[in-house]
Amino acid sequence: MIFRQLFDSVSSTYSYLIARRAGGEALIIDPVLERVDRYLQLIDELDLRLVKAVDTHVHADHVSGLGALRDRTHCTTVMGEKSRADVVAMRLADGDRLAVEGVAMDVIYTPGHTDDSYSFLMGDRVFTGDTLLIRGTGRTDFQNGDPRDQYASIFGRLLKLPDETLIFPAHDYKGDTVSTIGEERAFNPRLQVKSVDEYVDVMNALKLPNPKMMDVAVPANMRIGLHQDEIARRGWALGAHEAMQVLGRTDVAFVDLREPSERARHGVIAGSLSAPYPDLAAHLAPGGLIAELAGAGKRIVFYCAFGERSAMAVQAAQDAGIVSALHIAGGFNAWKKANGQVERL
Ligand SMILES: [Fe+2]
């Protein structure tokens, strides 16, 4: 197991790089923009391949590294379904699994610090974002924060985990790096309350100044989506209605880049083939699924959840010499909004 806790001293943010083995797929949680060069260097040194970049919530105190990591590694950006960020490639809900090769985490929706805060449970450890900190809890006074929700998230969800579960938060301002559920239940001063109302009073009495970076970070973190205009300008994008016109044609193959869990949860476009995005390079290589389809004279129409992975796939296909490849702008989300037919698996 490769597990690295990385620190940004400007915003006191912890980011986590995780992989099962050298040479394998990696994911990073809560990367900071200014540290992206450092992450990429480490990923290279450890011989990893970054496949997913995940934010626990829209951060107010630093600019997220998600967009920069996607642009430089073509990884999949991931956030919770409640996030108001413009475009992320993959959105997860409570009960979903966040996975890369050999690594799987349970997604726990833990609102309160913000209404888009999620925690990720991986075996003996939980990444709590700013929901539960070491001897503290994330403030609840902006970004639709709510102390009542936070109480429910902490007492109703996180503190239900086994006492020995390790807590890895998104921040620490005192130099602590890790805690446990049992330790926080016993010693976290904010959790020594007898009722939700008492917790609400504690949180509402904090009167904290806004983070220095807030006016910069929040707007930047709401606009992290890939710019897809260039793909459209080159004629490589279909609107959902245009895609419906060519569905079923024998010279067209619809290729779904989403993961099996997304296909099962949201449904698929009838007749589409599954080629999950992390395996794209193999599918485009000679002998791969997409190369074979294109070689047989089929025009490839990629789609994913929101059009981000498929936009990157069109570019990769073009680079691999598959020049007729297209994608559905806005992805399956746009397809559904346009009342495209959805087949349930
Ligand atoms: Fe936060």
Residues whose N, C-alpha, C, O or C-beta is under 5 A from the ligand:
A	BS01	LIG	V58 H59 A60 D130
